[in-house]
Amino acid sequence: MTYRKIAQGNWTLVENENGATLGYAEASGVTLIEEDGFAFKDLNKNGVLDPYEDWRLPIDERIEDLVSKLSIEQIAGLMLYSRHQTVAKNDNHFVQMFSGTYDGKTLNDYTGSLSNLTDQQKEFLKKDHIRHVLLTIVDSPQIAAEWTNNIQAMAESLDLGIPVNISSDPRHSTSADTEFNAGAGGDISKWPEQLGLAATFDPALVKQFGEIASKEYRALGITTALSPQIDLATEPRWMRFSGTFGEGVKLVTALAKAYCDGFQTTQNGKNGWGLESVNAMVKHWPGGGSGEAGRDGHYGYGKYAVYPGNNFNEHLQPFLHGAFELEDGTQKASAVMPYYTISYNQDQKNHENVGNGFSEFIINDLLRKKYEYDGVVCTDWSITADAVELDQFIGGKSWGVQDLTVEERHYKALAAGVDQFGGNNEIEPVLAAYELGVLKHGEKVMQERFRISARRLLKNIFQTGVFENPYLRPEQSEKIVGNPEFMAAGYNAQQKSLVLLKNKNRLLPLQKQINVYIPKQKIGKSADWFGNIQPACEKNPVSSAVVEKYFQVVDTPEQAEVALVFLESPKTVGYSREDNGNGYLPISLQYSSYTAILARKKSLAGTNRSYLGKSNQAANNKDLETILALKNEYPHLPIIVSLTMKNPTIVKEFEPFVEAIIADFGVQTQAILSVLSGDFTPSGLLPFQMPADMETVEQQKEDVPLDMKCYKDELGHTYDFGYGMDFEKQIEDKRANYRN
């Protein structure tokens, strides 16, 4: 015998000499099979070493054997991707919305360990054969690891012992008031939002992020990243702009490649796949960044992507020459997610205007046939469910196929080339879609159609090594996730992502411990993504305790040597049930009231959704008034604006009245202060254009990048793509090569 067994809590580690390392839970009923001195897991518990259990064989051979053993019901389960699962207990609305029950007890009444499975998780594993699970909020790396072990043990006890592919949306965002401590770890390393990564113009840094994030993901049990978002952000008003790499196609393509390489390729040989590899699911095919007038496909009012510049093909480039042409061994992103939107009038074959997940032309003809993509295609979440109110986030997004039944929608997506249904926990409509296909094409055709998807789906589980060992050591997870080295790398990336736009009279860097006045933010009533009304409020924008590590915070402008005003991009929503017309309002990128006098008289897609002549105002317009009042009352007090941008912002309203502007894309306040105080020299560049005014926003074409008149400040600097300053001058370096 050339292997040894080591007990690991509720599972057993098996080390094969010169072979694969295995993990199994004895309570699952799995035992070991010995052959040629090696150990193998008897996943289907039949006492025979089946090819899919033999880690010595090529993956394709193992997959083919397993597919031959799967029933249609088991394949239908593989086609499901669970709704959001939380492993946490707090007041977060996400936790409250998606939490399950434990032996019938609600989360608030439950006192046991959160690492235990919910009633709903047990049911969908067993009844619906789900093996792809979306994990969201977790209480700690240790709890996440323990929960992973429990869900894998249950999956191992069922059917053929297929492990669970756990996935995650991006989870490395910062919390502004937390502090970086070089000697301390954290829950997970903190990095700028994806738009901030783009502002570094540095593929090597983005690849480093992927390499670190993949290690942390695997320590949490996560084997698929529902990222990156590589849509070309050609429409500046789009609410998902901050989740992209910006609007420059060369830059987005290079960063898409680096991100996927970092996540997927973790070792030489074996096509680059290793035990720290994470599948990348790139989104959103064929690009969702051209929503008409900036509206988003999560809502019925934003279901159309439009192409007034006939520029559809440019939106494909980050996929074709980025995510699908990786430099390292894994070759291409493992999975693709089409967006909710209807790519209006782009179907050159069937002339259908349906959501991309239902479009045979968009998926089969383009992605599958023309561009030969053979990985998993997974729909965005809940596209087969019934649609609700136009402005409701939670609910179905069956754009263009609302008249079909839920079962018919599943069949239409399968016929279009989809492998998997995001956010669907129920097996019944997939089985019903199978029967619809049998009636149309016969049993043999539908069996093979299901097996094609099963091969793709199983490949992403096999290639990450979890068939051999899906289990974690919780104490090791605690050491890996958010360790000091990873935290330091993330903090450094935050600093590099900051873009200095203006520095009049070289006000920056500031002398440390000078007196700084920070006015409160005043935010009017607004709505969040989910439609929840946020009441008007006044708040301190940052923690004084963090600022006082660098400067003296004073209570009044009279005491101050400089004013530091924290701003966020204008907050506007482009639809209101209270509107007396059609409900559509302009989405504004300026703070003061805006009237759309140059908007289209008739919308390009669907029924007329024109907002011509209508007005809208940012919920945070009072912050503009704060700046103007400061300048009026204290004309000699220098003002610095720290601008957190989720979208390109109209700065002409305040730029002439301030001495300095620094832009960030979601970082810790400490990173901003480190630049303002001179501890770090700014190096970030704008990964998009800053429009001169809302008139140029209305006149630009939603599908065309870099087509706006850019803002020019009082010092003569133009805030164009690739613009940024160090403390003294505009930055000119080789990164300008990413200009289109």
Salt bridges, closest charged atoms under 4 A:
GLU15 OE1 - ARG4 NE 2.77
GLU35 OE2 - ARG56 NH2 2.83
ASP36 OD2 - ARG56 NH1 2.96
ASP50 OD1 - LYS69 NZ 3.64
ASP54 OD1 - ARG56 NE 2.93
GLU64 OE1 - ARG455 NE 2.99
ASP65 OD1 - LYS69 NZ 2.66
ASP128 OD1 - LYS127 NZ 3.52
GLU156 OE2 - LYS41 NZ 3.49
ASP159 OD2 - HIS129 ND1 2.95
ASP159 OD2 - ARG131 NH2 3.68
ASP169 OD1 - LYS283 NZ 3.38
GLU179 OE1 - LYS549 NZ 2.80
ASP187 OD1 - LYS190 NZ 3.07
GLU216 OE1 - HIS172 NE2 2.68
ASP231 OD1 - HIS284 ND1 3.11
GLU235 OE2 - ARG237 NE 2.74
GLU276 OE1 - LYS215 NZ 3.69
GLU292 OE2 - ARG600 NH1 3.49
GLU292 OE1 - ARG609 NH2 2.57
ASP296 OD2 - HIS298 ND1 2.62
GLU325 OE2 - HIS321 ND1 3.27
ASP328 OD2 - LYS207 NZ 2.75
GLU352 OE2 - LYS412 NZ 2.82
GLU360 OE2 - LYS349 NZ 3.80
ASP365 OD1 - LYS349 NZ 3.29
ASP374 OD1 - LYS332 NZ 3.51
ASP380 OD2 - HIS284 NE2 3.77
ASP386 OD1 - ARG409 NH1 2.90
ASP391 OD1 - ARG577 NH2 2.76
ASP419 OD2 - ARG368 NH2 2.62
ASP419 OD1 - ARG456 NH1 2.81
GLU426 OE1 - ARG83 NH2 2.96
GLU428 OE2 - LYS127 NZ 2.94
GLU448 OE2 - ARG455 NH1 2.93
GLU468 OE2 - ARG62 NH2 2.74
GLU568 OE1 - LYS571 NZ 2.70
ASP579 OD2 - LYS614 NZ 2.69
GLU625 OE1 - LYS622 NZ 3.67
GLU655 OE2 - LYS502 NZ 2.70
GLU659 OE2 - LYS631 NZ 3.61
ASP679 OD1 - LYS512 NZ 2.96
GLU698 OE1 - ARG237 NH1 3.41
GLU702 OE1 - ARG600 NH2 2.76
ASP713 OD2 - HIS717 ND1 3.94
GLU714 OE2 - LYS502 NZ 2.55
GLU714 OE1 - LYS504 NZ 3.28
ASP720 OD2 - ARG739 NH2 3.06
ASP726 OD2 - LYS729 NZ 3.22
ASP733 OD2 - ARG735 NH2 2.95
